[in-house]
Amino acid sequence: MKDFSNLEKSLGIKFKNKDLLTQAFVHRSYLNENPDFVLLHNERLEFLGDAVLELATTEYLYSKYPDKAEGDMTNWRAALVNARMLAEVAKEMSLEDYLLLSKGEEKETGKARQYILANTFESLMGAYYLDSGYKKVEELIKRCLLVKLPNIIENHLYQDAKSRFQEEAQERTGITPTYKVVKDWGPDHDKLFIIGVFLNEDMIADGQGSSKQEAEEKAAEKALVAKGW
């Protein structure tokens, strides 16, 4: 069994109920391979943690930005609690080192691992809430996650890449970007797309994805880098 005391030290937290802490890291797949394991998987804790996280983030935005409209705060909150951000923070917290997964899931990378990490972050928040109460978990969320907000606001990361590229392109060049499929292949249930983003006839970048939307977003991300915007 993994030694969670090092995690407690690095995060500056202390669980009274160590089983709750362990359970936060138990993926459903682990129990399939270890049916005699004494704890349940973390999905109920994740459900609770999601609500705790949303409340703590909303409360923080509401009190810290009294002059901001609901729309702005909604966008900022979405940028803070999406899977990509939560997975990034989970990695910084070294949560990946403590995951209890099946051998198959341990090999997963990319989006699958990102979702597991994001869900584990939520389940840890749920577990800490049950163990130590709202104030303690709120402090942890502020230290680990809400510190990301200034960078999100400063770099407009609350907008998706397509919106940002369109805004920058219109402001700088007066041109609205267009997207075209450059290539697609594979069966309907497992299709891949390469989509280019164009300013007039010039292709600025292309992106690949399993849906047109994903490929367009990747193309826009690369176009922002290519243009230095």
Buried (B, 14 or more C-beta within 10 A) or exposed (E): EEEBEEBBEEBEBBBEEEEBBBBBBBBEBBBEEEEEBEBEBBBEBBEBBBEBBBBBBBEBBEEEBEEEEEEBBBBBBEBBBEBEBBBBBBBEBEBBEBBBBBEEBBEBEEEEBBBBBBBBBBBBBBBBBBBBEEEBBBBBBBEBBBEBBEEBBEEEBBBBBBEBBBEBBEEEEEEEBEBEEBEEEEEEEEEBBBBBBBBEEEBBBBBBBEEBBBBBBBBBBBBBEEBEE
